[in-house]
Structures are given as C-alpha cells and as structure tokens.
C-alpha cells in the first residue's frame, strides 16, 4: 500500500514521478521524430543522422556523468557528428538515470 501523502499533487514524490514520466514521454517523442525524419530523408540521401545535420536538424542522445561543478561533457563522436565547436550554444534536456546498487562514480 502506498503512503497517501506521497500521492498528493504537492508532494515531492508525486512531482518527481510526474517529471520522470514527462521525461520518458519526451524521449519517446524525440525518437519518433528522429525516425520520421530518417524515413522522410531516406529518399533524398542515406537517411543517416549526418543528413539531419546537413539540414540543420542534428541531435544526439547519449548518457554521461555529471562532473565537478555540475559539468557534463559531450562525447567526441557526437561533437563531430553535430559539428560542434568550443563556445557553441546547445540546448539540453536532462533526465536523471537511477543508479544500480553497484554503480559508483569512477
């Protein structure tokens, strides 16, 4: 049985559940959009993410660790694919991933 207080709309637990659900739905929508773009683009090119970049619509999805000072780093392959240089401005959407019991910051 769940604690009724945690299910109230103003509780942190309820808010956290709703944010995680929204994040998962957003990710699903992004993946559907990317698949649609790749399908639509398949007739005019290779249908690869590089084609999206050439159309000005590149995006990447990857997992990374939060470093000191709250910094995150974009892997080399994604920076190259998206033609990102130091100082470029990017938009991010962060979804925390629950840690496994044996998962430690390395």
Backbone as numpy.savetxt, mean C-alpha at the origin, in Angstrom:
# Nx Ny Nz CAx CAy CAz Cx Cy Cz
-17.40 -14.31 23.83 -18.25 -13.13 23.83 -17.36 -11.89 23.83
-17.75 -10.89 23.08 -16.93 -9.67 23.00 -17.36 -8.68 24.05
-16.44 -7.83 24.43 -16.72 -6.76 25.37 -17.53 -5.69 24.64
-18.72 -5.40 25.13 -19.60 -4.44 24.47 -18.99 -3.07 24.32
-18.10 -2.68 25.26 -17.48 -1.36 25.18 -16.57 -1.24 23.97
-15.92 -2.35 23.58 -15.01 -2.30 22.44 -15.76 -2.20 21.12
-17.04 -2.50 21.11 -17.83 -2.45 19.89 -18.56 -1.11 19.73
-18.39 -0.21 20.69 -19.04 1.09 20.61 -18.30 1.94 19.59
-19.02 2.76 18.80 -18.39 3.54 17.72 -17.28 4.49 18.17
-17.23 4.85 19.43 -16.21 5.79 19.88 -15.01 5.09 20.52
-15.04 3.77 20.60 -13.92 3.07 21.25 -12.73 2.95 20.30
-11.51 2.97 20.83 -10.32 2.80 19.99 -10.33 1.47 19.25
-10.82 0.41 19.88 -10.84 -0.91 19.23 -11.77 -0.89 18.02
-12.93 -0.28 18.16 -13.87 -0.19 17.04 -13.26 0.62 15.91
-12.66 1.76 16.26 -12.04 2.63 15.26 -10.92 1.89 14.54
-10.09 1.17 15.28 -8.98 0.42 14.67 -9.50 -0.64 13.71
-10.56 -1.34 14.10 -11.15 -2.35 13.21 -11.65 -1.71 11.92
-12.30 -0.57 12.05 -12.85 0.11 10.88 -11.73 0.61 9.97
-10.66 1.11 10.55 -9.53 1.59 9.75 -8.85 0.43 9.02
-8.70 -0.71 9.70 -8.08 -1.86 9.04 -8.97 -2.35 7.90
-10.28 -2.40 8.14 -11.22 -2.82 7.09 -11.15 -1.86 5.90
-11.10 -0.56 6.18 -11.02 0.43 5.09 -9.72 0.26 4.33
-8.63 0.01 5.03 -7.34 -0.20 4.37 -7.34 -1.41 3.47
-7.95 -2.50 3.95 -8.02 -3.71 3.14 -8.89 -3.49 1.89
-10.01 -2.78 2.06 -10.87 -2.47 0.92 -10.15 -1.58 -0.08
-9.39 -0.60 0.42 -8.64 0.29 -0.44 -7.61 -0.49 -1.25
-6.91 -1.39 -0.59 -5.90 -2.21 -1.28 -6.56 -3.07 -2.35
-7.70 -3.66 -2.04 -8.42 -4.46 -3.04 -8.81 -3.59 -4.23
-9.29 -2.39 -3.97 -9.67 -1.48 -5.05 -8.46 -1.10 -5.90
-7.32 -0.86 -5.25 -6.10 -0.54 -6.00 -5.72 -1.69 -6.92
-5.77 -2.90 -6.40 -5.39 -4.07 -7.20 -6.35 -4.24 -8.38
-7.65 -4.03 -8.16 -8.62 -4.13 -9.26 -8.31 -3.06 -10.31
-8.00 -1.84 -9.87 -7.68 -0.76 -10.79 -6.44 -1.09 -11.61
-5.40 -1.58 -10.94 -4.17 -1.93 -11.65 -4.46 -3.03 -12.67
-5.21 -4.04 -12.28 -5.54 -5.11 -13.22 -6.34 -4.59 -14.40
-7.27 -3.67 -14.15 -8.04 -3.08 -15.25 -7.14 -2.29 -16.18
-6.22 -1.53 -15.60 -5.32 -0.74 -16.43 -4.41 -1.65 -17.25
-3.93 -2.72 -16.64 -3.07 -3.64 -17.37 -3.84 -4.32 -18.50
-5.08 -4.69 -18.22 -5.91 -5.33 -19.25 -6.20 -4.36 -20.39
-6.55 -3.13 -20.05 -6.87 -2.13 -21.07 -5.63 -1.77 -21.88
-4.48 -1.82 -21.22 -3.24 -1.41 -21.87 -2.62 -2.56 -22.67
-3.10 -3.77 -22.48 -2.48 -4.94 -23.12 -2.51 -4.84 -24.64
-3.53 -4.20 -25.20 -3.60 -4.09 -26.65 -2.62 -3.10 -27.24
-2.16 -2.14 -26.41 -1.28 -1.10 -26.95 0.17 -1.27 -26.54
0.46 -2.24 -25.73 1.83 -2.44 -25.27 1.96 -3.81 -24.65
2.86 -3.90 -23.73 3.08 -5.19 -23.09 2.12 -5.43 -21.94
1.45 -4.38 -21.49 0.55 -4.52 -20.35 1.30 -4.59 -19.03
2.52 -4.11 -19.02 3.34 -4.18 -17.81 3.21 -2.92 -16.98
3.65 -2.96 -15.71 3.65 -1.74 -14.91 4.48 -0.62 -15.55
5.51 -0.98 -16.31 6.30 0.05 -16.99 5.44 0.84 -17.97
4.45 0.17 -18.60 3.53 0.88 -19.49 2.72 1.92 -18.71
2.33 1.57 -17.48 1.58 2.53 -16.67 2.46 3.74 -16.35
3.73 3.49 -16.07 4.64 4.59 -15.76 4.75 5.51 -16.96
4.86 4.94 -18.15 4.98 5.77 -19.34 3.72 6.60 -19.58
2.59 6.13 -19.05 1.34 6.88 -19.16 1.18 7.86 -17.99
2.18 7.91 -17.10 2.09 8.79 -15.94 1.23 8.24 -14.83
0.99 6.93 -14.81 0.11 6.35 -13.81 0.81 5.24 -13.03
2.09 5.35 -12.81 2.80 4.29 -12.11 2.45 4.23 -10.64
2.51 3.04 -10.09 2.35 2.86 -8.66 3.03 1.56 -8.26
3.33 1.43 -7.00 3.97 0.24 -6.50 3.36 -0.12 -5.16
3.37 -1.40 -4.85 2.91 -1.85 -3.55 4.00 -2.77 -3.01
4.48 -2.48 -1.82 5.55 -3.27 -1.23 5.47 -3.15 0.27
6.16 -4.05 0.95 6.24 -4.01 2.40 7.61 -3.49 2.79
7.66 -2.70 3.84 8.92 -2.17 4.33 8.81 -1.97 5.83
9.93 -1.82 6.49 9.95 -1.59 7.94 10.10 -0.09 8.22
9.50 0.34 9.33 9.67 1.71 9.78 11.05 1.80 10.42
11.82 2.77 9.99 13.18 2.96 10.49 13.19 4.08 11.52
14.36 4.42 12.03 14.47 5.46 13.05 13.89 6.77 12.52
13.25 7.48 13.39 12.66 8.76 13.01 11.40 8.60 12.19
10.83 7.38 12.12 9.61 7.15 11.35 9.83 7.05 9.86
11.06 6.91 9.43 11.36 6.85 7.99 11.02 5.48 7.42
10.55 5.50 6.18 10.39 4.26 5.42 11.22 4.40 4.15
11.60 3.28 3.58 12.41 3.38 2.37 11.73 2.64 1.23
11.83 3.20 0.05 11.26 2.59 -1.16 12.36 1.74 -1.79
12.08 0.45 -1.99 13.11 -0.43 -2.56 13.61 0.06 -3.92
14.87 -0.28 -4.22 15.52 0.15 -5.48 14.68 -0.17 -6.71
14.16 -1.40 -6.78 13.41 -1.81 -7.98 12.19 -0.91 -8.20
11.49 -0.57 -7.12 10.31 0.29 -7.26 10.72 1.72 -7.65
11.81 2.22 -7.06 12.28 3.57 -7.43 12.64 3.62 -8.90
13.32 2.59 -9.38 13.70 2.56 -10.80 12.47 2.44 -11.69
11.55 1.54 -11.34 10.36 1.34 -12.17 9.50 2.60 -12.24
9.47 3.36 -11.15 8.64 4.57 -11.11 9.43 5.82 -11.47
10.72 5.65 -11.79 11.59 6.76 -12.16 11.60 7.84 -11.07
11.81 7.40 -9.83 11.84 8.32 -8.69 13.27 8.72 -8.39
13.45 9.99 -8.10 14.74 10.51 -7.70 14.63 11.14 -6.32
15.77 11.31 -5.66 15.78 11.96 -4.36 15.13 13.33 -4.47
14.25 13.62 -3.53 13.56 14.91 -3.52 12.20 14.88 -4.19
11.88 13.79 -4.96 10.56 13.68 -5.57 9.50 13.54 -4.48
8.33 14.03 -4.74 7.21 13.92 -3.80 6.34 12.76 -4.25
6.00 11.88 -3.31 5.13 10.75 -3.59 4.01 10.73 -2.56
2.93 10.08 -2.91 1.83 9.92 -1.97 1.87 8.50 -1.44
1.67 8.34 -0.15 1.71 7.00 0.45 0.41 6.72 1.17
0.10 5.45 1.28 -1.02 4.97 2.07 -0.46 3.84 2.91
-0.45 4.00 4.22 0.21 3.05 5.10 -0.82 2.17 5.79
-0.63 0.86 5.68 -1.47 -0.11 6.37 -0.56 -0.94 7.26
-0.65 -0.79 8.59 0.20 -1.59 9.47 -0.12 -3.08 9.31
0.92 -3.89 9.35 0.77 -5.34 9.26 1.04 -5.89 10.65
0.13 -6.72 11.13 0.32 -7.29 12.46 1.54 -8.20 12.45
2.32 -8.10 13.49 3.53 -8.91 13.61 3.20 -10.33 14.02
3.97 -11.26 13.52 3.89 -12.64 13.98 4.61 -12.72 15.32
4.29 -13.71 16.15 4.93 -13.80 17.45 6.46 -13.85 17.37
7.04 -14.47 16.35 8.50 -14.57 16.24 9.12 -13.45 15.43
8.33 -12.48 14.98 8.84 -11.41 14.13 9.49 -10.33 14.98
10.74 -10.00 14.67 11.47 -8.97 15.40 12.08 -8.00 14.38
12.27 -6.76 14.82 13.00 -5.82 13.96 14.42 -6.29 13.86
14.91 -6.41 12.64 16.26 -6.92 12.43 17.19 -5.81 12.05
